Each structure stands twice: as C-alpha cells, then as structure tokens.
Amino acid sequence: MVLRRQRLHHTRLGVAPRTPYPRVVDLRTRAFAALSGQLSHPHGLPGRLVGRMLNRGNRGAVAAAADALEVRPGAVLADIGFGGGVGIELLLRRDGPAGKVHGVDVSATMIAAAQRRFRREIGAGRLVLHNAAVEQLPLDDAGLDGAITLNTLYFVTDLPTALSEMARVLKADGRLVIGLGDHDAMGRMPFTAHGFTLRPIDQVVDALGDAGLLLEEHRRVGSGDGAFHLILARPIGGSGRA
C-alpha cells in the first residue's frame, strides 16, 4: 500500500494540509472601484482628499472653461458639479464683486468644504451653494448668464434630462461650457470601468439639440491622453454673444 505524501504546514493547533489554491481577493479592482465611487460622489476624509486632487489635476481644464465662458463682470454664473471648488474660485475672480455665482454639487462633503473655503463670499451674497444633482437643478428658469460643468457627465445616466436642465436655467443669450476628457484616453484609465458612463464627444454634441441647446463651438485643448474637449452651447433661439 502506497501512501501519498500530503504537503503540511504547521499551525498553532498542530499540523493541517496546505491549501493549494488560496482564494485571492483582487485588491486592485476594489481600489479602482473605491476611487471611482469617490470621484462620482466624494464623501468623508477620502472625499476631501479627492477634492484637493481634483483641484490640482483639473485646474487647467477648468480655467479654459471659465475663459470660454467670456464672463462679463456682474454676471450670474454657475459651476455645476464643482467638486473641489477650483471652478467657483475662478468664476468669482472673473465675475467681480457685483456678480453672483451658484455652486451645485451632489456631494455634501464638497458642499461643506466649499462653505469653509468661501465663507466670506457666501456671507457677502456673492456665492450660493446647492446640494443637488445636475438632473434636478434648484435654480430659476432663465436665470444664468453662463454655466460650466466639467467631468460631470460621466456620472449622469439620463443625459437628455441633464442637458435640458442646464438649458432651462440659461438666459436666452447665456452660454454653457461642458468639459470632458478624451473618450479613448478615458477608456484606457482602469478606474473608469467602475461607475463611469463614457460617451463619445459626438454623442454629447448630438444630444444638445433635443435639449434645446445649439452648438457654438467644439474646442480640443491639449494633445494625446491629456487632451480635453470643451463644448460651447447656447439656448436655441437665443441671440448668442454680441
């Protein structure tokens, strides 16, 4: 009789068979999923850190969007999905003391951070913050001279409703600037496989008309994987910029 030798390993209770194929948890996938969740809805201490990261990484793109808005001092503006708040900072600076900025974000953590950072502007009535989603903007009809929204449409499942809401709150001569990363480059980022809805730029542009928006210009900023797209639109039937 031949006995097959079994590989053993020592435990505190004695000797036990060694598991040949231990179950391995894919920590990398879990980490990417967690990062995606924080990017879509920052929360807690990690959310505050993500907000700071977004401010550093997106500042150039947000500044380009604010420039494309061609802000007139004293205008009423909005940053929809403001994240870490760099867009609010830039709009306030361009708008001047007579202007007013609305900041809209779905994350209570980002709202709280902006309340601390911009407490003087809030106290002076120059900034109003709203904890809301882009599909349900708590803003008056035809009340904005301009709005920017960057990297928000990845987390919107109902694109027609989101665009219609942004069209609704613009004045007839108002302007909307949408900022999105390059579709192919975004698809190569591993965390975008978790919770992101990546749409080709043409798909977003094609959806403007049904939402009541007219494409003014499509700008490509930068090159390679760092390229960024700015979509400038205005309400259909509006007079546009003089």
C-alpha positions as CSV (number, residue, x, y, z in Angstrom):
1,M,0.0,0.0,0.0
2,V,1.5,3.3,-1.1
3,L,0.6,6.3,1.0
4,R,0.6,9.7,-0.9
5,R,2.6,12.3,1.0
6,Q,0.5,15.4,1.7
7,R,2.1,18.8,2.0
8,L,1.5,20.0,5.5
9,H,2.0,23.3,7.3
10,H,2.2,24.0,11.0
11,T,-0.5,25.9,12.8
12,R,-0.9,26.8,16.5
13,L,-3.1,23.8,16.9
14,G,-0.9,21.3,15.1
15,V,-0.5,20.3,11.5
16,A,-3.0,20.9,8.7
17,P,-3.0,20.4,5.0
18,R,-1.7,23.4,3.0
19,T,-4.3,24.9,0.8
20,P,-3.0,24.6,-2.7
21,Y,-5.1,27.3,-4.3
22,P,-5.9,30.1,-1.8
23,R,-8.7,32.5,-2.7
24,V,-7.0,35.8,-3.7
25,V,-9.0,39.0,-3.3
26,D,-8.5,41.3,-6.2
27,L,-7.4,44.4,-4.2
28,R,-6.6,46.3,-7.3
29,T,-10.1,46.1,-8.7
30,R,-11.6,47.0,-5.3
31,A,-9.2,50.0,-5.1
32,F,-10.3,51.3,-8.5
33,A,-14.0,50.8,-7.6
34,A,-13.5,52.8,-4.4
35,L,-11.7,55.6,-6.3
36,S,-14.5,55.7,-8.9
37,G,-17.0,56.0,-6.1
38,Q,-15.2,58.9,-4.6
39,L,-14.9,60.7,-7.9
40,S,-18.6,60.4,-8.6
41,H,-19.7,61.2,-5.0
42,P,-16.8,62.3,-2.7
43,H,-17.5,61.6,0.9
44,G,-15.7,61.6,4.2
45,L,-12.0,62.1,4.6
46,P,-11.1,60.3,1.4
47,G,-13.6,62.6,-0.4
48,R,-11.9,65.7,0.9
49,L,-8.5,64.4,-0.3
50,V,-10.1,63.6,-3.7
51,G,-11.4,67.2,-3.9
52,R,-7.9,68.6,-3.4
53,M,-6.6,66.2,-6.0
54,L,-9.2,67.3,-8.5
55,N,-8.3,71.0,-7.9
56,R,-4.7,70.3,-8.8
57,G,-5.3,68.0,-11.7
58,N,-8.2,69.8,-13.3
59,R,-7.2,73.4,-12.8
60,G,-6.0,73.9,-16.3
61,A,-9.1,72.5,-17.9
62,V,-11.4,74.4,-15.5
63,A,-9.6,77.7,-16.3
64,A,-10.0,77.0,-20.0
65,A,-13.7,76.5,-19.5
66,A,-14.0,79.7,-17.4
67,D,-12.2,81.6,-20.2
68,A,-14.5,80.2,-22.8
69,L,-17.5,81.5,-20.9
70,E,-16.3,85.0,-21.6
71,V,-17.6,86.3,-18.3
72,R,-18.9,89.8,-18.1
73,P,-18.4,91.5,-14.7
74,G,-21.6,91.4,-12.7
75,A,-23.0,88.3,-14.4
76,V,-24.9,85.4,-12.7
77,L,-22.9,82.2,-13.2
78,A,-22.9,78.6,-12.1
79,D,-20.4,75.8,-11.7
80,I,-22.5,72.6,-11.9
81,G,-20.7,69.7,-10.2
82,F,-18.0,71.9,-8.7
83,G,-16.1,69.2,-6.9
84,G,-13.1,70.6,-5.1
85,G,-14.2,74.2,-5.8
86,V,-11.5,75.5,-8.2
87,G,-14.2,76.5,-10.7
88,I,-16.0,78.5,-8.1
89,E,-12.8,80.3,-7.3
90,L,-12.1,81.2,-10.9
91,L,-15.7,82.3,-11.6
92,L,-15.7,84.5,-8.6
93,R,-12.5,86.1,-9.6
94,R,-13.7,86.8,-13.2
95,D,-17.2,87.9,-12.1
96,G,-16.1,90.7,-9.8
97,P,-17.8,92.0,-6.6
98,A,-21.0,92.8,-8.4
99,G,-21.5,89.3,-9.7
100,K,-23.1,86.2,-8.3
101,V,-22.0,82.5,-8.5
102,H,-24.1,79.4,-7.9
103,G,-22.2,76.2,-6.9
104,V,-24.1,72.9,-7.4
105,D,-22.8,69.6,-6.2
106,V,-24.3,66.3,-5.3
107,S,-21.7,65.7,-2.5
108,A,-22.5,67.0,1.0
109,T,-18.7,66.7,1.7
110,M,-17.9,69.0,-1.2
111,I,-20.6,71.5,-0.1
112,A,-19.2,71.6,3.5
113,A,-15.6,72.1,2.2
114,A,-16.8,75.0,-0.1
115,Q,-18.7,76.5,2.8
116,R,-15.5,76.7,4.8
117,R,-13.3,77.9,2.0
118,F,-15.7,80.5,0.7
119,R,-17.4,81.7,3.8
120,R,-16.7,85.4,3.1
121,E,-18.1,85.2,-0.4
122,I,-21.2,83.4,1.0
123,G,-21.6,86.0,3.7
124,A,-21.4,88.8,1.1
125,G,-24.1,87.1,-1.0
126,R,-21.7,86.5,-3.9
127,L,-21.9,82.7,-3.7
128,V,-24.8,80.4,-3.1
129,L,-24.3,76.7,-2.7
130,H,-26.8,74.0,-3.6
131,N,-26.6,70.3,-2.7
132,A,-28.3,68.8,-5.7
133,A,-27.8,66.6,-8.8
134,V,-27.5,68.0,-12.3
135,E,-30.7,66.3,-13.3
136,Q,-32.6,68.5,-10.8
137,L,-31.1,71.9,-10.6
138,P,-32.6,74.1,-7.8
139,L,-32.2,77.2,-10.0
140,D,-34.7,79.6,-11.6
141,D,-35.6,79.4,-15.2
142,A,-33.5,81.6,-17.5
143,G,-31.5,83.0,-14.5
144,L,-27.9,82.3,-15.6
145,D,-25.7,84.3,-17.9
146,G,-23.4,81.3,-18.0
147,A,-22.5,77.9,-16.6
148,I,-19.6,75.5,-16.7
149,T,-19.8,71.8,-15.9
150,L,-16.6,69.7,-16.1
151,N,-16.3,65.9,-15.7
152,T,-19.8,65.6,-14.5
153,L,-21.5,63.8,-17.5
154,Y,-19.5,60.6,-16.7
155,F,-21.8,60.1,-13.7
156,V,-25.1,61.1,-15.4
157,T,-27.3,58.2,-16.6
158,D,-30.0,60.4,-18.0
159,L,-28.1,62.7,-20.4
160,P,-31.2,64.3,-22.1
161,T,-32.6,65.4,-18.7
162,A,-29.3,66.8,-17.5
163,L,-28.8,68.8,-20.7
164,S,-32.4,70.0,-20.6
165,E,-32.0,71.2,-17.0
166,M,-28.9,73.2,-18.0
167,A,-30.7,74.7,-20.9
168,R,-33.6,75.6,-18.7
169,V,-31.6,77.7,-16.3
170,L,-29.7,79.7,-19.0
171,K,-30.8,83.1,-20.2
172,A,-31.6,83.5,-23.9
173,D,-28.1,84.9,-24.5
174,G,-26.4,82.6,-21.9
175,R,-23.7,80.1,-22.6
176,L,-23.0,76.6,-21.3
177,V,-19.5,75.2,-21.4
178,I,-19.2,71.4,-21.0
179,G,-15.8,69.9,-20.3
180,L,-15.0,66.2,-21.0
181,G,-11.8,64.2,-21.2
182,D,-10.9,62.5,-24.5
183,H,-13.1,59.4,-24.9
184,D,-10.4,57.0,-25.9
185,A,-8.0,58.2,-23.3
186,M,-10.6,58.0,-20.5
187,G,-11.3,54.4,-21.6
188,R,-7.7,53.4,-21.0
189,M,-7.9,54.5,-17.4
190,P,-8.6,51.4,-15.3
191,F,-10.9,53.1,-12.7
192,T,-13.3,54.3,-15.4
193,A,-14.6,50.7,-15.8
194,H,-16.3,51.2,-12.4
195,G,-19.3,53.5,-12.4
196,F,-18.3,55.8,-15.3
197,T,-20.5,56.3,-18.4
198,L,-18.1,57.2,-21.2
199,R,-19.8,58.8,-24.2
200,P,-18.1,59.8,-27.5
201,I,-18.0,63.5,-27.8
202,D,-20.2,63.3,-30.9
203,Q,-22.9,61.6,-28.9
204,V,-22.9,64.5,-26.4
205,V,-23.0,67.1,-29.2
206,D,-25.8,65.3,-31.0
207,A,-27.9,65.3,-27.8
208,L,-27.7,69.1,-27.5
209,G,-30.5,69.9,-30.0
210,D,-33.2,67.8,-28.3
211,A,-32.3,69.5,-25.0
212,G,-32.9,73.0,-26.5
213,L,-29.2,73.8,-27.0
214,L,-27.3,74.9,-30.1
215,L,-23.6,74.1,-30.5
216,E,-21.5,77.2,-30.8
217,E,-18.1,75.6,-30.9
218,H,-16.2,72.4,-30.1
219,R,-12.6,73.1,-28.8
220,R,-10.0,70.5,-28.3
221,V,-7.5,71.6,-25.6
222,G,-4.1,69.8,-25.4
223,S,-3.0,66.6,-27.1
224,G,-2.5,62.9,-26.5
225,D,-4.0,61.3,-23.4
226,G,-4.2,64.7,-21.8
227,A,-6.5,66.2,-24.4
228,F,-9.6,67.8,-23.2
229,H,-12.8,68.8,-25.0
230,L,-14.8,71.9,-24.4
231,I,-18.3,72.1,-25.9
232,L,-19.7,75.6,-26.0
233,A,-23.5,75.8,-26.4
234,R,-26.3,78.3,-26.1
235,P,-30.2,78.1,-25.9
236,I,-31.8,77.6,-29.3
237,G,-33.5,80.8,-30.4
238,G,-31.2,82.9,-28.2
239,S,-29.3,85.8,-29.5
240,G,-25.9,84.5,-28.6
241,R,-23.0,86.7,-27.6
242,A,-22.6,90.1,-29.1
